[in-house]
Amino acid sequence: MASWGFLTNHARVLLCIAHDPGARLRDIAARLGITERTAYGIVTDLAEAGYVVKDKDGRRNRYQVQAHLPLPDPTGRERTVGEVLALLAGPDQPGTGIAPARLTGSPRDQRPLLCVDTPL
């Protein structure tokens, strides 16, 4: 049986950074079972897209997730990075700086993000 998951490596790296903004690429790679080179490429992708800001802290980088940005979601459901991280990591996790997601709009738009509509 093939091994697979619901989250892309980009989402997993973003969760890892949200959990530990001071994580080294080596640590991220080890936690996720990917190579350092892959972790570097993903962090670079996230930084170039504006979802992560890298700040130098001595010889290391510290990362800051831009939780207010919308997801690149072709369905147009306009959710933010912070809302998804709060859903996946849990609100107010130590070190994440992620507050509980606030939903706006009509009650129909306030369904859980990963909900699948099924007829009753």
Buried (B, 14 or more C-beta within 10 A) or exposed (E): EEEEEEEEBBBBBBBBBBBBBEBEBEBBBEBBEBEBEBBEBBBEBBBEEEBBEBEEEEEEBBBEBBBEBEBEEEEEEEBBBBBBBBBBBEEEBEEBBBEEBEEEEEEEEEEEBEEEEEEE
